[in-house]
């Protein structure tokens, strides 16, 4: 017999979490009071805390708290230097908000809400914004939202699971997938003997059923790890506005697709790449008010953060309506660095790829917000390590950066090949193309011309202690390297495989150029390479050989 749904368990969790979130607000107010400003890390932490508090309060029907936090967000989103004349009111507001949050769902709730309604934030809004919800007499309506939640899941059966346990569960599912694939290989190898015993068809039926169950188990486990990407995107509006103020600009941030889900480990790792892209958009893309006025644009720039699911992938876009890419300046910079040969015409794709290469910048000097020449290269490298891709799309009056990532981790579509006497793999997202060599007789070194572009050849033989003498490298696998495309000689290409990838054990240390390993159905271990770090892998191997 099912138990009656009791919302009080959620109320207790809300109160516990609210205390921590309001501790962040108190710490921020203390910083401003003592130093007159607020560090970037503290600003981001404060924005996340208030956004989470507002969302949790709204979900549980604590509308007075949610509405009050919404007003508070508008004020703390302004430069900290402007808080000075409001500090007493903000301190009082923080104390009253804490009392209301801690009393939520208790018998003291109505009194605390009444006190909260008496608190004045001195307007706090910005001209031109839509009116904020009226929190006077908002009441605490629990029934509708809680009925919707209860209809979706039995909340009295919801438990919290530490994330490392989900990691362990996922690793176990990966082992199960690999073991089942190995079993199928054995069945193929001993097909005739199994036929003679009369058990082959029965075993194949059981194996087929196991495949269905394991696939469902894999999807269920990986779905448990999915979280809304909005928890990441919501921290950037305050940062973008702060950067714009420092640069004498004005920016409005729009977020679309907050409910789009992505693996938690991927969301955590995306923080730094997206930070680079937001900084880049504000510093390089969005113009100052005078320049925008001359172009007939609104005084404020528009920065759009957009997330959407596309099949088994998720696309995250950072788009601005600024001046766009100066392709002429980019071409001058690329030619000055020798990336485009004299007399050759650079394509639009080659120019946009140039800004993702190391040490590229069109600025004469580095500013506080951007211009150090490493940001976009760091973004590509971080995205590649997540088995994703980064694309730059110039537009009329703006630029769009698109990050494409796998929805779930562990299963990595890969190009499997043989080189240096080993069977290896590269994530398919890193591979541009695989071509057959005109002269397959040698190892190859230096440069090779592919599609009119000179591409460096990077042999893997030194990294794996193999001799290049007599090697029959019939193929070149072209992948995105640290400074642009690189060509990797290969003796044989296998079919594209969806590999169950595991991380390298910690006791082996960090191996540059190797991002993981997978067990093939025949039981062999295949290393998954990272093209961005392959030159480092080869250099390290040569250094070890040189020094004995």
LINHUBEL-V488092 format. One record per residue. N is the residue number from 0. RES is the residue in one letter. PSI is psi in whole degrees, 0 to 359 (* if undefined). Layout:
# LINHUBEL-V488092
[[N/RES/PSI] [N/RES/PSI]]
This chain:
# LINHUBEL-V488092
[[0/X/129] [1/X/148] [2/X/154] [3/X/138] [4/X/128] [5/X/109] [6/X/351] [7/X/332] [8/X/321] [9/X/324] [10/X/319] [11/X/318] [12/X/321] [13/X/314] [14/X/319] [15/X/315] [16/X/324] [17/X/324] [18/X/314] [19/X/320] [20/X/324] [21/X/337] [22/X/323] [23/X/318] [24/X/316] [25/X/319] [26/X/321] [27/X/317] [28/X/322] [29/X/318] [30/X/314] [31/X/321] [32/X/325] [33/X/328] [34/X/346] [35/X/0] [36/X/185] [37/X/129] [38/X/156] [39/X/318] [40/X/318] [41/X/322] [42/X/314] [43/X/318] [44/X/319] [45/X/316] [46/X/317] [47/X/316] [48/X/314] [49/X/321] [50/X/318] [51/X/318] [52/X/316] [53/X/315] [54/X/316] [55/X/318] [56/X/318] [57/X/321] [58/X/323] [59/X/2] [60/X/11] [61/X/72] [62/X/327] [63/X/317] [64/X/314] [65/X/316] [66/X/320] [67/X/317] [68/X/325] [69/X/316] [70/X/320] [71/X/323] [72/X/321] [73/X/320] [74/X/311] [75/X/350] [76/X/347] [77/X/162] [78/X/136] [79/X/331] [80/X/336] [81/X/359] [82/X/346] [83/X/312] [84/X/355] [85/X/359] [86/X/313] [87/X/317] [88/X/322] [89/X/321] [90/X/317] [91/X/319] [92/X/318] [93/X/319] [94/X/317] [95/X/322] [96/X/320] [97/X/317] [98/X/318] [99/X/320] [100/X/318] [101/X/331] [102/X/353] [103/X/129] [104/X/8] [105/X/177] [106/X/344] [107/X/6] [108/X/310] [109/X/320] [110/X/319] [111/X/321] [112/X/321] [113/X/320] [114/X/325] [115/X/323] [116/X/340] [117/X/349] [118/X/132] [119/X/129] [120/X/14] [121/X/48] [122/X/294] [123/X/343] [124/X/177] [125/X/146] [126/X/141] [127/X/352] [128/X/156] [129/X/149] [130/X/140] [131/X/157] [132/X/142] [133/X/122] [134/X/359] [135/X/123] [136/X/26] [137/X/330] [138/X/175] [139/X/89] [140/X/108] [141/X/329] [142/X/309] [143/X/306] [144/X/322] [145/X/328] [146/X/321] [147/X/318] [148/X/316] [149/X/327] [150/X/331] [151/X/328] [152/X/153] [153/X/97] [154/X/336] [155/X/355] [156/X/4] [157/X/132] [158/X/157] [159/X/133] [160/X/124] [161/X/142] [162/X/328] [163/X/336] [164/X/325] [165/X/323] [166/X/314] [167/X/319] [168/X/318] [169/X/320] [170/X/322] [171/X/320] [172/X/321] [173/X/318] [174/X/321] [175/X/319] [176/X/314] [177/X/319] [178/X/321] [179/X/320] [180/X/321] [181/X/322] [182/X/319] [183/X/321] [184/X/318] [185/X/321] [186/X/322] [187/X/320] [188/X/326] [189/X/35] [190/X/312] [191/X/317] [192/X/321] [193/X/326] [194/X/318] [195/X/324] [196/X/347] [197/X/24] [198/X/357] [199/X/312] [200/X/321] [201/X/317] [202/X/319] [203/X/323] [204/X/317] [205/X/320] [206/X/320] [207/X/318] [208/X/320] [209/X/321] [210/X/318] [211/X/315] [212/X/316] [213/X/321] [214/X/319] [215/X/320] [216/X/317] [217/X/314] [218/X/321] [219/X/314] [220/X/317] [221/X/330] [222/X/330] [223/X/336] [224/X/354] [225/X/137] [226/X/154] [227/X/135] [228/X/347] [229/X/333] [230/X/336] [231/X/313] [232/X/331] [233/X/346] [234/X/351] [235/X/334] [236/X/315] [237/X/317] [238/X/313] [239/X/319] [240/X/322] [241/X/315] [242/X/321] [243/X/318] [244/X/317] [245/X/327] [246/X/10] [247/X/30] [248/X/173] [249/X/137] [250/X/143] [251/X/134] [252/X/129] [253/X/138] [254/X/130] [255/X/134] [256/X/32] [257/X/333] [258/X/352] [259/X/133] [260/X/151] [261/X/156] [262/X/138] [263/X/318] [264/X/326] [265/X/317] [266/X/316] [267/X/319] [268/X/344] [269/X/350] [270/X/310] [271/X/314] [272/X/316] [273/X/327] [274/X/316] [275/X/316] [276/X/321] [277/X/315] [278/X/316] [279/X/318] [280/X/318] [281/X/318] [282/X/318] [283/X/323] [284/X/302] [285/X/130] [286/X/169] [287/X/167] [288/X/324] [289/X/315] [290/X/323] [291/X/323] [292/X/319] [293/X/329] [294/X/1] [295/X/25] [296/X/161] [297/X/158] [298/X/328] [299/X/143] [300/X/154] [301/X/121] [302/X/121] [303/X/126] [304/X/119] [305/X/136] [306/X/139] [307/X/151] [308/X/138] [309/X/89] [310/X/236] [311/X/18] [312/X/161] [313/X/132] [314/X/128] [315/X/124] [316/X/139] [317/X/111] [318/X/136] [319/X/158] [320/X/36] [321/X/209] [322/X/346] [323/X/181] [324/X/135] [325/X/88] [326/X/329] [327/X/316] [328/X/323] [329/X/319] [330/X/321] [331/X/317] [332/X/320] [333/X/320] [334/X/323] [335/X/332] [336/X/2] [337/X/13] [338/X/338] [339/X/122] [340/X/151] [341/X/138] [342/X/346] [343/X/144] [344/X/124] [345/X/135] [346/X/165] [347/X/321] [348/X/317] [349/X/322] [350/X/317] [351/X/329] [352/X/331] [353/X/323] [354/X/351] [355/X/3] [356/X/158] [357/X/144] [358/X/21] [359/X/132] [360/X/151] [361/X/2] [362/X/148] [363/X/333] [364/X/158] [365/X/133] [366/X/183] [367/X/324] [368/X/328] [369/X/180] [370/X/11] [371/X/353] [372/X/14] [373/X/346] [374/X/304] [375/X/326] [376/X/320] [377/X/324] [378/X/311] [379/X/317] [380/X/316] [381/X/320] [382/X/320] [383/X/321] [384/X/339] [385/X/11] [386/X/34] [387/X/190] [388/X/156] [389/X/132] [390/X/138] [391/X/129] [392/X/104] [393/X/141] [394/X/167] [395/X/107] [396/X/50] [397/X/177] [398/X/143] [399/X/127] [400/X/128] [401/X/121] [402/X/123] [403/X/125] [404/X/152] [405/X/139] [406/X/318] [407/X/155] [408/X/184] [409/X/309] [410/X/112] [411/X/113] [412/X/126] [413/X/152] [414/X/117] [415/X/135] [416/X/170] [417/X/133] [418/X/147] [419/X/33] [420/X/11] [421/X/154] [422/X/121] [423/X/174] [424/X/152] [425/X/139] [426/X/134] [427/X/332] [428/X/337] [429/X/342] [430/X/127] [431/X/312] [432/X/164] [433/X/125] [434/X/152] [435/X/135] [436/X/145] [437/X/326] [438/X/93] [439/X/8] [440/X/341] [441/X/171] [442/X/317] [443/X/140] [444/X/176] [445/X/233] [446/X/153] [447/X/142] [448/X/121] [449/X/121] [450/X/38] [451/X/5] [452/X/136] [453/X/122] [454/X/130] [455/X/141] [456/X/129] [457/X/99] [458/X/144] [459/X/357] [460/X/315] [461/X/326] [462/X/331] [463/X/14] [464/X/27] [465/X/151] [466/X/141] [467/X/352] [468/X/127] [469/X/8] [470/X/140] [471/X/77] [472/X/95] [473/X/346] [474/X/157] [475/X/125] [476/X/116] [477/X/121] [478/X/164] [479/X/109] [480/X/185] [481/X/330] [482/X/19] [483/X/191] [484/X/144] [485/X/154] [486/X/127] [487/X/117] [488/X/139] [489/X/145] [490/X/335] [491/X/143] [492/X/133] [493/X/177] [494/X/155] [495/X/135] [496/X/146] [497/X/102] [498/X/141] [499/X/100] [500/X/135] [501/X/150] [502/X/157] [503/X/131] [504/X/144] [505/X/327] [506/X/346] [507/X/351] [508/X/181] [509/X/122] [510/X/110] [511/X/132] [512/X/353] [513/X/119] [514/X/354] [515/X/185] [516/X/156] [517/X/152] [518/X/122] [519/X/161] [520/X/332] [521/X/3] [522/X/350] [523/X/145] [524/X/131] [525/X/129] [526/X/134] [527/X/116] [528/X/157] [529/X/106] [530/X/329] [531/X/334] [532/X/9] [533/X/318] [534/X/324] [535/X/321] [536/X/315] [537/X/317] [538/X/319] [539/X/319] [540/X/319] [541/X/322] [542/X/320] [543/X/320] [544/X/324] [545/X/324] [546/X/16] [547/X/*]]
